[in-house]
Amino acid sequence: MAVAFAKGQTTSSEHRSSRLQEMSWNEIQRPGCYLIVGSGDLVRVPQDALAPGHSPLITITSTGETRVARLCDNPAEPISVLRAFAADNDYFVNF
């Protein structure tokens, strides 16, 4: 059975994966959950880690730039939701 489609018509609902906001580790300014792009590891950044005048609660030491992708605003988001969200946006997940 042959089916003809008009130009521009699709056979399924249009799905466009939006890339997450990526930044350098040192550019993180808001609490939330971040994916380390190179390794697929998850980092939860609480508000306290970003408070002015406090020592950083989280540090990463690397010879190269550490890129992160922001997964969500909530540092306590369940891992199952974060895994699905990262995978939906075509990121490797290692958590």
PDB file of N, CA, C and O in Angstrom:
ATOM      1  N   MET A   1       0.839  -1.173   0.000  1.00  0.00           N
ATOM      2  CA  MET A   1       0.000   0.000   0.000  1.00  0.00           C
ATOM      3  C   MET A   1       0.884   1.236   0.000  1.00  0.00           C
ATOM      4  O   MET A   1       1.714   1.394   0.895  1.00  0.00           O
ATOM      5  N   ALA A   2       0.729   2.098  -0.963  1.00  0.00           N
ATOM      6  CA  ALA A   2       1.507   3.331  -1.064  1.00  0.00           C
ATOM      7  C   ALA A   2       0.712   4.476  -0.460  1.00  0.00           C
ATOM      8  O   ALA A   2      -0.496   4.598  -0.662  1.00  0.00           O
ATOM      9  N   VAL A   3       1.424   5.312   0.287  1.00  0.00           N
ATOM     10  CA  VAL A   3       0.780   6.468   0.903  1.00  0.00           C
ATOM     11  C   VAL A   3       1.539   7.712   0.452  1.00  0.00           C
ATOM     12  O   VAL A   3       2.764   7.770   0.557  1.00  0.00           O
ATOM     13  N   ALA A   4       0.824   8.684  -0.040  1.00  0.00           N
ATOM     14  CA  ALA A   4       1.458   9.924  -0.496  1.00  0.00           C
ATOM     15  C   ALA A   4       1.302  10.992   0.584  1.00  0.00           C
ATOM     16  O   ALA A   4       0.267  11.079   1.244  1.00  0.00           O
ATOM     17  N   PHE A   5       2.327  11.786   0.749  1.00  0.00           N
ATOM     18  CA  PHE A   5       2.299  12.883   1.715  1.00  0.00           C
ATOM     19  C   PHE A   5       2.595  14.181   1.005  1.00  0.00           C
ATOM     20  O   PHE A   5       3.417  14.231   0.090  1.00  0.00           O
ATOM     21  N   ALA A   6       1.923  15.226   1.431  1.00  0.00           N
ATOM     22  CA  ALA A   6       2.187  16.551   0.870  1.00  0.00           C
ATOM     23  C   ALA A   6       3.532  17.035   1.386  1.00  0.00           C
ATOM     24  O   ALA A   6       3.989  16.620   2.451  1.00  0.00           O
ATOM     25  N   LYS A   7       4.158  17.914   0.622  1.00  0.00           N
ATOM     26  CA  LYS A   7       5.451  18.462   1.020  1.00  0.00           C
ATOM     27  C   LYS A   7       5.327  19.125   2.388  1.00  0.00           C
ATOM     28  O   LYS A   7       4.419  19.919   2.632  1.00  0.00           O
ATOM     29  N   GLY A   8       6.264  18.778   3.277  1.00  0.00           N
ATOM     30  CA  GLY A   8       6.269  19.372   4.606  1.00  0.00           C
ATOM     31  C   GLY A   8       5.453  18.593   5.619  1.00  0.00           C
ATOM     32  O   GLY A   8       5.525  18.880   6.814  1.00  0.00           O
ATOM     33  N   GLN A   9       4.678  17.610   5.170  1.00  0.00           N
ATOM     34  CA  GLN A   9       3.867  16.821   6.091  1.00  0.00           C
ATOM     35  C   GLN A   9       4.728  15.706   6.674  1.00  0.00           C
ATOM     36  O   GLN A   9       5.551  15.125   5.968  1.00  0.00           O
ATOM     37  N   THR A  10       4.542  15.403   7.960  1.00  0.00           N
ATOM     38  CA  THR A  10       5.309  14.340   8.588  1.00  0.00           C
ATOM     39  C   THR A  10       4.379  13.218   9.005  1.00  0.00           C
ATOM     40  O   THR A  10       3.178  13.419   9.182  1.00  0.00           O
ATOM     41  N   THR A  11       4.950  12.035   9.160  1.00  0.00           N
ATOM     42  CA  THR A  11       4.149  10.875   9.536  1.00  0.00           C
ATOM     43  C   THR A  11       3.998  10.735  11.039  1.00  0.00           C
ATOM     44  O   THR A  11       3.136   9.983  11.494  1.00  0.00           O
ATOM     45  N   SER A  12       4.788  11.418  11.809  1.00  0.00           N
ATOM     46  CA  SER A  12       4.677  11.357  13.265  1.00  0.00           C
ATOM     47  C   SER A  12       4.714  12.772  13.821  1.00  0.00           C
ATOM     48  O   SER A  12       5.046  13.727  13.119  1.00  0.00           O
ATOM     49  N   SER A  13       4.368  12.885  15.088  1.00  0.00           N
ATOM     50  CA  SER A  13       4.416  14.225  15.683  1.00  0.00           C
ATOM     51  C   SER A  13       5.849  14.737  15.645  1.00  0.00           C
ATOM     52  O   SER A  13       6.797  13.988  15.880  1.00  0.00           O
ATOM     53  N   GLU A  14       5.988  15.990  15.354  1.00  0.00           N
ATOM     54  CA  GLU A  14       7.316  16.575  15.224  1.00  0.00           C
ATOM     55  C   GLU A  14       7.963  16.646  16.592  1.00  0.00           C
ATOM     56  O   GLU A  14       7.394  17.213  17.525  1.00  0.00           O
ATOM     57  N   HIS A  15       9.149  16.073  16.715  1.00  0.00           N
ATOM     58  CA  HIS A  15       9.885  16.083  17.981  1.00  0.00           C
ATOM     59  C   HIS A  15      11.244  16.700  17.718  1.00  0.00           C
ATOM     60  O   HIS A  15      12.013  16.212  16.890  1.00  0.00           O
ATOM     61  N   ARG A  16      11.527  17.763  18.420  1.00  0.00           N
ATOM     62  CA  ARG A  16      12.815  18.416  18.276  1.00  0.00           C
ATOM     63  C   ARG A  16      13.466  18.472  19.632  1.00  0.00           C
ATOM     64  O   ARG A  16      12.958  19.139  20.532  1.00  0.00           O
ATOM     65  N   SER A  17      14.570  17.793  19.800  1.00  0.00           N
ATOM     66  CA  SER A  17      15.269  17.766  21.076  1.00  0.00           C
ATOM     67  C   SER A  17      16.047  19.061  21.242  1.00  0.00           C
ATOM     68  O   SER A  17      16.908  19.389  20.426  1.00  0.00           O
ATOM     69  N   SER A  18      15.742  19.786  22.294  1.00  0.00           N
ATOM     70  CA  SER A  18      16.479  21.015  22.547  1.00  0.00           C
ATOM     71  C   SER A  18      17.704  20.686  23.368  1.00  0.00           C
ATOM     72  O   SER A  18      17.615  19.973  24.367  1.00  0.00           O
ATOM     73  N   ARG A  19      18.826  21.191  22.960  1.00  0.00           N
ATOM     74  CA  ARG A  19      20.051  20.974  23.714  1.00  0.00           C
ATOM     75  C   ARG A  19      19.962  21.751  25.018  1.00  0.00           C
ATOM     76  O   ARG A  19      19.392  22.841  25.080  1.00  0.00           O
ATOM     77  N   LEU A  20      20.530  21.171  26.035  1.00  0.00           N
ATOM     78  CA  LEU A  20      20.554  21.831  27.330  1.00  0.00           C
ATOM     79  C   LEU A  20      21.598  22.936  27.331  1.00  0.00           C
ATOM     80  O   LEU A  20      22.514  22.941  26.508  1.00  0.00           O
ATOM     81  N   GLN A  21      21.452  23.863  28.256  1.00  0.00           N
ATOM     82  CA  GLN A  21      22.431  24.942  28.368  1.00  0.00           C
ATOM     83  C   GLN A  21      23.754  24.359  28.845  1.00  0.00           C
ATOM     84  O   GLN A  21      23.813  23.737  29.905  1.00  0.00           O
ATOM     85  N   GLU A  22      24.809  24.557  28.074  1.00  0.00           N
ATOM     86  CA  GLU A  22      26.139  24.097  28.450  1.00  0.00           C
ATOM     87  C   GLU A  22      26.990  25.281  28.855  1.00  0.00           C
ATOM     88  O   GLU A  22      26.830  26.390  28.346  1.00  0.00           O
ATOM     89  N   MET A  23      27.908  25.021  29.795  1.00  0.00           N
ATOM     90  CA  MET A  23      28.805  26.070  30.280  1.00  0.00           C
ATOM     91  C   MET A  23      30.033  25.422  30.894  1.00  0.00           C
ATOM     92  O   MET A  23      30.086  24.207  31.083  1.00  0.00           O
ATOM     93  N   SER A  24      31.006  26.241  31.198  1.00  0.00           N
ATOM     94  CA  SER A  24      32.178  25.781  31.927  1.00  0.00           C
ATOM     95  C   SER A  24      31.791  25.582  33.392  1.00  0.00           C
ATOM     96  O   SER A  24      30.896  26.261  33.895  1.00  0.00           O
ATOM     97  N   TRP A  25      32.458  24.657  34.074  1.00  0.00           N
ATOM     98  CA  TRP A  25      32.201  24.423  35.498  1.00  0.00           C
ATOM     99  C   TRP A  25      32.274  25.734  36.286  1.00  0.00           C
ATOM    100  O   TRP A  25      31.452  25.957  37.175  1.00  0.00           O
ATOM    101  N   ASN A  26      33.228  26.592  35.983  1.00  0.00           N
ATOM    102  CA  ASN A  26      33.416  27.846  36.714  1.00  0.00           C
ATOM    103  C   ASN A  26      32.338  28.884  36.418  1.00  0.00           C
ATOM    104  O   ASN A  26      32.283  29.911  37.095  1.00  0.00           O
ATOM    105  N   GLU A  27      31.485  28.650  35.432  1.00  0.00           N
ATOM    106  CA  GLU A  27      30.418  29.584  35.082  1.00  0.00           C
ATOM    107  C   GLU A  27      29.092  29.282  35.780  1.00  0.00           C
ATOM    108  O   GLU A  27      28.125  30.025  35.611  1.00  0.00           O
ATOM    109  N   ILE A  28      29.035  28.213  36.553  1.00  0.00           N
ATOM    110  CA  ILE A  28      27.789  27.871  37.258  1.00  0.00           C
ATOM    111  C   ILE A  28      27.470  28.974  38.257  1.00  0.00           C
ATOM    112  O   ILE A  28      28.292  29.313  39.108  1.00  0.00           O
ATOM    113  N   GLN A  29      26.256  29.534  38.144  1.00  0.00           N
ATOM    114  CA  GLN A  29      25.833  30.609  39.036  1.00  0.00           C
ATOM    115  C   GLN A  29      24.513  30.312  39.731  1.00  0.00           C
ATOM    116  O   GLN A  29      24.087  31.074  40.598  1.00  0.00           O
ATOM    117  N   ARG A  30      23.853  29.201  39.358  1.00  0.00           N
ATOM    118  CA  ARG A  30      22.540  28.871  39.932  1.00  0.00           C
ATOM    119  C   ARG A  30      22.544  27.444  40.458  1.00  0.00           C
ATOM    120  O   ARG A  30      23.196  26.572  39.884  1.00  0.00           O
ATOM    121  N   PRO A  31      21.820  27.200  41.546  1.00  0.00           N
ATOM    122  CA  PRO A  31      21.730  25.828  42.047  1.00  0.00           C
ATOM    123  C   PRO A  31      20.980  24.945  41.061  1.00  0.00           C
ATOM    124  O   PRO A  31      20.219  25.435  40.226  1.00  0.00           O
ATOM    125  N   GLY A  32      21.200  23.652  41.162  1.00  0.00           N
ATOM    126  CA  GLY A  32      20.504  22.715  40.295  1.00  0.00           C
ATOM    127  C   GLY A  32      21.306  21.458  40.097  1.00  0.00           C
ATOM    128  O   GLY A  32      22.266  21.196  40.822  1.00  0.00           O
ATOM    129  N   CYS A  33      20.909  20.679  39.108  1.00  0.00           N
ATOM    130  CA  CYS A  33      21.605  19.447  38.745  1.00  0.00           C
ATOM    131  C   CYS A  33      22.308  19.668  37.419  1.00  0.00           C
ATOM    132  O   CYS A  33      21.722  20.174  36.462  1.00  0.00           O
ATOM    133  N   TYR A  34      23.566  19.282  37.380  1.00  0.00           N
ATOM    134  CA  TYR A  34      24.398  19.479  36.205  1.00  0.00           C
ATOM    135  C   TYR A  34      25.025  18.157  35.790  1.00  0.00           C
ATOM    136  O   TYR A  34      25.403  17.346  36.634  1.00  0.00           O
ATOM    137  N   LEU A  35      25.130  17.950  34.496  1.00  0.00           N
ATOM    138  CA  LEU A  35      25.750  16.767  33.926  1.00  0.00           C
ATOM    139  C   LEU A  35      27.145  17.159  33.451  1.00  0.00           C
ATOM    140  O   LEU A  35      27.294  18.119  32.695  1.00  0.00           O
ATOM    141  N   ILE A  36      28.165  16.427  33.888  1.00  0.00           N
ATOM    142  CA  ILE A  36      29.514  16.663  33.360  1.00  0.00           C
ATOM    143  C   ILE A  36      29.546  16.023  31.980  1.00  0.00           C
ATOM    144  O   ILE A  36      29.443  14.804  31.846  1.00  0.00           O
ATOM    145  N   VAL A  37      29.687  16.853  30.963  1.00  0.00           N
ATOM    146  CA  VAL A  37      29.522  16.413  29.576  1.00  0.00           C
ATOM    147  C   VAL A  37      30.513  15.312  29.196  1.00  0.00           C
ATOM    148  O   VAL A  37      30.124  14.347  28.538  1.00  0.00           O
ATOM    149  N   GLY A  38      31.754  15.428  29.584  1.00  0.00           N
ATOM    150  CA  GLY A  38      32.765  14.454  29.175  1.00  0.00           C
ATOM    151  C   GLY A  38      32.610  13.081  29.783  1.00  0.00           C
ATOM    152  O   GLY A  38      32.908  12.077  29.136  1.00  0.00           O
ATOM    153  N   SER A  39      32.143  13.021  31.029  1.00  0.00           N
ATOM    154  CA  SER A  39      32.065  11.736  31.732  1.00  0.00           C
ATOM    155  C   SER A  39      30.652  11.208  31.896  1.00  0.00           C
ATOM    156  O   SER A  39      30.467  10.011  32.116  1.00  0.00           O
ATOM    157  N   GLY A  40      29.651  12.074  31.795  1.00  0.00           N
ATOM    158  CA  GLY A  40      28.277  11.667  32.024  1.00  0.00           C
ATOM    159  C   GLY A  40      27.896  11.616  33.489  1.00  0.00           C
ATOM    160  O   GLY A  40      26.820  11.128  33.835  1.00  0.00           O
ATOM    161  N   ASP A  41      28.770  12.117  34.356  1.00  0.00           N
ATOM    162  CA  ASP A  41      28.507  12.119  35.795  1.00  0.00           C
ATOM    163  C   ASP A  41      27.558  13.250  36.173  1.00  0.00           C
ATOM    164  O   ASP A  41      27.477  14.276  35.497  1.00  0.00           O
ATOM    165  N   LEU A  42      26.840  13.031  37.278  1.00  0.00           N
ATOM    166  CA  LEU A  42      25.876  14.000  37.784  1.00  0.00           C
ATOM    167  C   LEU A  42      26.481  14.764  38.955  1.00  0.00           C
ATOM    168  O   LEU A  42      27.143  14.178  39.811  1.00  0.00           O
ATOM    169  N   VAL A  43      26.250  16.083  38.989  1.00  0.00           N
ATOM    170  CA  VAL A  43      26.661  16.915  40.114  1.00  0.00           C
ATOM    171  C   VAL A  43      25.443  17.695  40.574  1.00  0.00           C
ATOM    172  O   VAL A  43      24.781  18.364  39.780  1.00  0.00           O
ATOM    173  N   ARG A  44      25.155  17.604  41.864  1.00  0.00           N
ATOM    174  CA  ARG A  44      24.068  18.380  42.458  1.00  0.00           C
ATOM    175  C   ARG A  44      24.695  19.601  43.130  1.00  0.00           C
ATOM    176  O   ARG A  44      25.556  19.466  43.999  1.00  0.00           O
ATOM    177  N   VAL A  45      24.259  20.781  42.725  1.00  0.00           N
ATOM    178  CA  VAL A  45      24.810  22.024  43.258  1.00  0.00           C
ATOM    179  C   VAL A  45      23.743  22.701  44.106  1.00  0.00           C
ATOM    180  O   VAL A  45      22.800  23.281  43.567  1.00  0.00           O
ATOM    181  N   PRO A  46      23.883  22.632  45.453  1.00  0.00           N
ATOM    182  CA  PRO A  46      22.909  23.282  46.320  1.00  0.00           C
ATOM    183  C   PRO A  46      23.143  24.790  46.389  1.00  0.00           C
ATOM    184  O   PRO A  46      24.216  25.273  46.027  1.00  0.00           O
ATOM    185  N   GLN A  47      22.142  25.526  46.853  1.00  0.00           N
ATOM    186  CA  GLN A  47      22.248  26.982  46.991  1.00  0.00           C
ATOM    187  C   GLN A  47      23.451  27.365  47.852  1.00  0.00           C
ATOM    188  O   GLN A  47      24.150  28.333  47.549  1.00  0.00           O
ATOM    189  N   ASP A  48      23.696  26.607  48.926  1.00  0.00           N
ATOM    190  CA  ASP A  48      24.814  26.914  49.831  1.00  0.00           C
ATOM    191  C   ASP A  48      26.163  26.902  49.119  1.00  0.00           C
ATOM    192  O   ASP A  48      27.079  27.623  49.514  1.00  0.00           O
ATOM    193  N   ALA A  49      26.290  26.096  48.085  1.00  0.00           N
ATOM    194  CA  ALA A  49      27.557  26.002  47.363  1.00  0.00           C
ATOM    195  C   ALA A  49      27.865  27.278  46.592  1.00  0.00           C
ATOM    196  O   ALA A  49      29.011  27.517  46.211  1.00  0.00           O
ATOM    197  N   LEU A  50      26.852  28.090  46.363  1.00  0.00           N
ATOM    198  CA  LEU A  50      27.023  29.298  45.554  1.00  0.00           C
ATOM    199  C   LEU A  50      26.905  30.584  46.363  1.00  0.00           C
ATOM    200  O   LEU A  50      27.020  31.675  45.804  1.00  0.00           O
ATOM    201  N   ALA A  51      26.680  30.473  47.662  1.00  0.00           N
ATOM    202  CA  ALA A  51      26.470  31.659  48.499  1.00  0.00           C
ATOM    203  C   ALA A  51      27.730  32.521  48.544  1.00  0.00           C
ATOM    204  O   ALA A  51      28.831  32.005  48.737  1.00  0.00           O
ATOM    205  N   PRO A  52      27.567  33.845  48.366  1.00  0.00           N
ATOM    206  CA  PRO A  52      28.727  34.741  48.417  1.00  0.00           C
ATOM    207  C   PRO A  52      29.398  34.693  49.792  1.00  0.00           C
ATOM    208  O   PRO A  52      28.728  34.623  50.822  1.00  0.00           O
ATOM    209  N   GLY A  53      30.708  34.732  49.787  1.00  0.00           N
ATOM    210  CA  GLY A  53      31.458  34.750  51.034  1.00  0.00           C
ATOM    211  C   GLY A  53      31.720  33.385  51.638  1.00  0.00           C
ATOM    212  O   GLY A  53      32.433  33.281  52.636  1.00  0.00           O
ATOM    213  N   HIS A  54      31.160  32.338  51.056  1.00  0.00           N
ATOM    214  CA  HIS A  54      31.385  30.980  51.554  1.00  0.00           C
ATOM    215  C   HIS A  54      32.445  30.292  50.710  1.00  0.00           C
ATOM    216  O   HIS A  54      32.599  30.569  49.520  1.00  0.00           O
ATOM    217  N   SER A  55      33.166  29.397  51.350  1.00  0.00           N
ATOM    218  CA  SER A  55      34.102  28.574  50.588  1.00  0.00           C
ATOM    219  C   SER A  55      33.289  27.633  49.706  1.00  0.00           C
ATOM    220  O   SER A  55      32.224  27.172  50.117  1.00  0.00           O
ATOM    221  N   PRO A  56      33.769  27.343  48.516  1.00  0.00           N
ATOM    222  CA  PRO A  56      33.007  26.436  47.653  1.00  0.00           C
ATOM    223  C   PRO A  56      32.884  25.054  48.294  1.00  0.00           C
ATOM    224  O   PRO A  56      33.859  24.514  48.814  1.00  0.00           O
ATOM    225  N   LEU A  57      31.680  24.492  48.252  1.00  0.00           N
ATOM    226  CA  LEU A  57      31.450  23.147  48.773  1.00  0.00           C
ATOM    227  C   LEU A  57      31.868  22.089  47.768  1.00  0.00           C
ATOM    228  O   LEU A  57      32.135  20.943  48.129  1.00  0.00           O
ATOM    229  N   ILE A  58      31.921  22.481  46.509  1.00  0.00           N
ATOM    230  CA  ILE A  58      32.238  21.542  45.443  1.00  0.00           C
ATOM    231  C   ILE A  58      33.389  22.127  44.630  1.00  0.00           C
ATOM    232  O   ILE A  58      33.308  23.263  44.162  1.00  0.00           O
ATOM    233  N   THR A  59      34.446  21.362  44.466  1.00  0.00           N
ATOM    234  CA  THR A  59      35.546  21.807  43.611  1.00  0.00           C
ATOM    235  C   THR A  59      35.917  20.669  42.668  1.00  0.00           C
ATOM    236  O   THR A  59      35.846  19.495  43.032  1.00  0.00           O
ATOM    237  N   ILE A  60      36.307  21.030  41.466  1.00  0.00           N
ATOM    238  CA  ILE A  60      36.807  20.068  40.489  1.00  0.00           C
ATOM    239  C   ILE A  60      38.162  20.581  40.023  1.00  0.00           C
ATOM    240  O   ILE A  60      38.297  21.739  39.628  1.00  0.00           O
ATOM    241  N   THR A  61      39.151  19.719  40.072  1.00  0.00           N
ATOM    242  CA  THR A  61      40.484  20.078  39.616  1.00  0.00           C
ATOM    243  C   THR A  61      40.784  19.269  38.365  1.00  0.00           C
ATOM    244  O   THR A  61      40.713  18.040  38.375  1.00  0.00           O
ATOM    245  N   SER A  62      41.117  19.962  37.300  1.00  0.00           N
ATOM    246  CA  SER A  62      41.347  19.300  36.021  1.00  0.00           C
ATOM    247  C   SER A  62      42.359  20.097  35.216  1.00  0.00           C
ATOM    248  O   SER A  62      42.469  21.312  35.383  1.00  0.00           O
ATOM    249  N   THR A  63      43.101  19.420  34.341  1.00  0.00           N
ATOM    250  CA  THR A  63      44.033  20.132  33.473  1.00  0.00           C
ATOM    251  C   THR A  63      43.316  20.770  32.293  1.00  0.00           C
ATOM    252  O   THR A  63      43.841  21.697  31.675  1.00  0.00           O
ATOM    253  N   GLY A  64      42.128  20.286  31.975  1.00  0.00           N
ATOM    254  CA  GLY A  64      41.342  20.845  30.877  1.00  0.00           C
ATOM    255  C   GLY A  64      40.079  21.497  31.399  1.00  0.00           C
ATOM    256  O   GLY A  64      39.794  21.459  32.596  1.00  0.00           O
ATOM    257  N   GLU A  65      39.329  22.093  30.496  1.00  0.00           N
ATOM    258  CA  GLU A  65      38.062  22.722  30.864  1.00  0.00           C
ATOM    259  C   GLU A  65      37.017  21.646  31.134  1.00  0.00           C
ATOM    260  O   GLU A  65      36.885  20.699  30.357  1.00  0.00           O
ATOM    261  N   THR A  66      36.279  21.784  32.222  1.00  0.00           N
ATOM    262  CA  THR A  66      35.193  20.871  32.542  1.00  0.00           C
ATOM    263  C   THR A  66      33.889  21.509  32.096  1.00  0.00           C
ATOM    264  O   THR A  66      33.474  22.536  32.633  1.00  0.00           O
ATOM    265  N   ARG A  67      33.236  20.887  31.096  1.00  0.00           N
ATOM    266  CA  ARG A  67      31.963  21.388  30.573  1.00  0.00           C
ATOM    267  C   ARG A  67      30.823  20.678  31.273  1.00  0.00           C
ATOM    268  O   ARG A  67      30.869  19.469  31.498  1.00  0.00           O
ATOM    269  N   VAL A  68      29.798  21.446  31.616  1.00  0.00           N
ATOM    270  CA  VAL A  68      28.607  20.885  32.246  1.00  0.00           C
ATOM    271  C   VAL A  68      27.380  21.311  31.458  1.00  0.00           C
ATOM    272  O   VAL A  68      27.376  22.342  30.786  1.00  0.00           O
ATOM    273  N   ALA A  69      26.337  20.491  31.556  1.00  0.00           N
ATOM    274  CA  ALA A  69      25.035  20.816  30.964  1.00  0.00           C
ATOM    275  C   ALA A  69      24.040  20.892  32.117  1.00  0.00           C
ATOM    276  O   ALA A  69      23.974  19.989  32.951  1.00  0.00           O
ATOM    277  N   ARG A  70      23.278  21.962  32.154  1.00  0.00           N
ATOM    278  CA  ARG A  70      22.296  22.162  33.223  1.00  0.00           C
ATOM    279  C   ARG A  70      21.072  21.292  32.944  1.00  0.00           C
ATOM    280  O   ARG A  70      20.410  21.457  31.919  1.00  0.00           O
ATOM    281  N   LEU A  71      20.769  20.360  33.863  1.00  0.00           N
ATOM    282  CA  LEU A  71      19.622  19.472  33.699  1.00  0.00           C
ATOM    283  C   LEU A  71      18.350  20.069  34.284  1.00  0.00           C
ATOM    284  O   LEU A  71      17.282  19.967  33.680  1.00  0.00           O
ATOM    285  N   CYS A  72      18.458  20.698  35.469  1.00  0.00           N
ATOM    286  CA  CYS A  72      17.269  21.273  36.098  1.00  0.00           C
ATOM    287  C   CYS A  72      17.662  22.228  37.219  1.00  0.00           C
ATOM    288  O   CYS A  72      18.824  22.288  37.622  1.00  0.00           O
ATOM    289  N   ASP A  73      16.675  22.974  37.715  1.00  0.00           N
ATOM    290  CA  ASP A  73      16.890  23.941  38.795  1.00  0.00           C
ATOM    291  C   ASP A  73      16.894  23.287  40.174  1.00  0.00           C
ATOM    292  O   ASP A  73      17.456  23.842  41.118  1.00  0.00           O
ATOM    293  N   ASN A  74      16.285  22.135  40.298  1.00  0.00           N
ATOM    294  CA  ASN A  74      16.102  21.494  41.601  1.00  0.00           C
ATOM    295  C   ASN A  74      17.249  20.541  41.910  1.00  0.00           C
ATOM    296  O   ASN A  74      17.366  19.500  41.263  1.00  0.00           O
ATOM    297  N   PRO A  75      18.112  20.873  42.896  1.00  0.00           N
ATOM    298  CA  PRO A  75      19.220  19.977  43.220  1.00  0.00           C
ATOM    299  C   PRO A  75      18.774  18.621  43.771  1.00  0.00           C
ATOM    300  O   PRO A  75      19.579  17.691  43.826  1.00  0.00           O
ATOM    301  N   ALA A  76      17.520  18.491  44.175  1.00  0.00           N
ATOM    302  CA  ALA A  76      17.015  17.240  44.745  1.00  0.00           C
ATOM    303  C   ALA A  76      16.157  16.436  43.764  1.00  0.00           C
ATOM    304  O   ALA A  76      15.453  15.512  44.172  1.00  0.00           O
ATOM    305  N   GLU A  77      16.210  16.774  42.504  1.00  0.00           N
ATOM    306  CA  GLU A  77      15.417  16.061  41.482  1.00  0.00           C
ATOM    307  C   GLU A  77      15.779  14.570  41.492  1.00  0.00           C
ATOM    308  O   GLU A  77      16.959  14.235  41.597  1.00  0.00           O
ATOM    309  N   PRO A  78      14.800  13.671  41.386  1.00  0.00           N
ATOM    310  CA  PRO A  78      15.095  12.229  41.374  1.00  0.00           C
ATOM    311  C   PRO A  78      15.996  11.823  40.204  1.00  0.00           C
ATOM    312  O   PRO A  78      15.886  12.358  39.100  1.00  0.00           O
ATOM    313  N   ILE A  79      16.871  10.885  40.468  1.00  0.00           N
ATOM    314  CA  ILE A  79      17.835  10.430  39.455  1.00  0.00           C
ATOM    315  C   ILE A  79      17.132   9.886  38.220  1.00  0.00           C
ATOM    316  O   ILE A  79      17.595  10.117  37.103  1.00  0.00           O
ATOM    317  N   SER A  80      16.033   9.172  38.391  1.00  0.00           N
ATOM    318  CA  SER A  80      15.336   8.595  37.235  1.00  0.00           C
ATOM    319  C   SER A  80      14.863   9.684  36.276  1.00  0.00           C
ATOM    320  O   SER A  80      14.928   9.509  35.059  1.00  0.00           O
ATOM    321  N   VAL A  81      14.395  10.793  36.810  1.00  0.00           N
ATOM    322  CA  VAL A  81      13.949  11.917  35.975  1.00  0.00           C
ATOM    323  C   VAL A  81      15.144  12.540  35.261  1.00  0.00           C
ATOM    324  O   VAL A  81      15.063  12.863  34.075  1.00  0.00           O
ATOM    325  N   LEU A  82      16.251  12.709  35.980  1.00  0.00           N
ATOM    326  CA  LEU A  82      17.453  13.319  35.395  1.00  0.00           C
ATOM    327  C   LEU A  82      18.041  12.446  34.292  1.00  0.00           C
ATOM    328  O   LEU A  82      18.465  12.959  33.257  1.00  0.00           O
ATOM    329  N   ARG A  83      18.070  11.136  34.504  1.00  0.00           N
ATOM    330  CA  ARG A  83      18.569  10.216  33.471  1.00  0.00           C
ATOM    331  C   ARG A  83      17.750  10.331  32.197  1.00  0.00           C
ATOM    332  O   ARG A  83      18.293  10.426  31.097  1.00  0.00           O
ATOM    333  N   ALA A  84      16.444  10.319  32.362  1.00  0.00           N
ATOM    334  CA  ALA A  84      15.559  10.396  31.198  1.00  0.00           C
ATOM    335  C   ALA A  84      15.727  11.726  30.476  1.00  0.00           C
ATOM    336  O   ALA A  84      15.779  11.763  29.247  1.00  0.00           O
ATOM    337  N   PHE A  85      15.813  12.808  31.226  1.00  0.00           N
ATOM    338  CA  PHE A  85      15.951  14.135  30.624  1.00  0.00           C
ATOM    339  C   PHE A  85      17.261  14.258  29.853  1.00  0.00           C
ATOM    340  O   PHE A  85      17.283  14.790  28.743  1.00  0.00           O
ATOM    341  N   ALA A  86      18.349  13.768  30.437  1.00  0.00           N
ATOM    342  CA  ALA A  86      19.650  13.819  29.759  1.00  0.00           C
ATOM    343  C   ALA A  86      19.625  12.966  28.490  1.00  0.00           C
ATOM    344  O   ALA A  86      20.104  13.394  27.440  1.00  0.00           O
ATOM    345  N   ALA A  87      19.070  11.765  28.590  1.00  0.00           N
ATOM    346  CA  ALA A  87      18.998  10.876  27.423  1.00  0.00           C
ATOM    347  C   ALA A  87      18.120  11.471  26.330  1.00  0.00           C
ATOM    348  O   ALA A  87      18.440  11.353  25.147  1.00  0.00           O
ATOM    349  N   ASP A  88      17.020  12.107  26.710  1.00  0.00           N
ATOM    350  CA  ASP A  88      16.141  12.755  25.725  1.00  0.00           C
ATOM    351  C   ASP A  88      16.849  13.871  24.981  1.00  0.00           C
ATOM    352  O   ASP A  88      16.463  14.226  23.868  1.00  0.00           O
ATOM    353  N   ASN A  89      17.884  14.423  25.596  1.00  0.00           N
ATOM    354  CA  ASN A  89      18.647  15.499  24.973  1.00  0.00           C
ATOM    355  C   ASN A  89      19.973  15.004  24.405  1.00  0.00           C
ATOM    356  O   ASN A  89      20.887  15.789  24.155  1.00  0.00           O
ATOM    357  N   ASP A  90      20.066  13.678  24.202  1.00  0.00           N
ATOM    358  CA  ASP A  90      21.205  13.037  23.530  1.00  0.00           C
ATOM    359  C   ASP A  90      22.530  13.175  24.272  1.00  0.00           C
ATOM    360  O   ASP A  90      23.577  13.328  23.643  1.00  0.00           O
ATOM    361  N   TYR A  91      22.495  13.122  25.599  1.00  0.00           N
ATOM    362  CA  TYR A  91      23.713  13.134  26.402  1.00  0.00           C
ATOM    363  C   TYR A  91      23.990  11.738  26.934  1.00  0.00           C
ATOM    364  O   TYR A  91      23.061  10.997  27.256  1.00  0.00           O
ATOM    365  N   PHE A  92      25.260  11.376  27.026  1.00  0.00           N
ATOM    366  CA  PHE A  92      25.700  10.131  27.653  1.00  0.00           C
ATOM    367  C   PHE A  92      25.481  10.268  29.153  1.00  0.00           C
ATOM    368  O   PHE A  92      25.816  11.298  29.737  1.00  0.00           O
ATOM    369  N   VAL A  93      24.924   9.238  29.778  1.00  0.00           N
ATOM    370  CA  VAL A  93      24.630   9.259  31.210  1.00  0.00           C
ATOM    371  C   VAL A  93      25.446   8.183  31.909  1.00  0.00           C
ATOM    372  O   VAL A  93      25.483   7.036  31.466  1.00  0.00           O
ATOM    373  N   ASN A  94      26.100   8.557  33.002  1.00  0.00           N
ATOM    374  CA  ASN A  94      26.926   7.617  33.775  1.00  0.00           C
ATOM    375  C   ASN A  94      26.551   7.707  35.254  1.00  0.00           C
ATOM    376  O   ASN A  94      27.422   7.689  36.124  1.00  0.00           O
ATOM    377  N   PHE A  95      25.266   7.802  35.528  1.00  0.00           N
ATOM    378  CA  PHE A  95      24.804   7.840  36.928  1.00  0.00           C
ATOM    379  C   PHE A  95      23.506   7.076  37.063  1.00  0.00           C
ATOM    380  O   PHE A  95      22.953   6.989  38.159  1.00  0.00           O
TER     381      PHE A  95
END
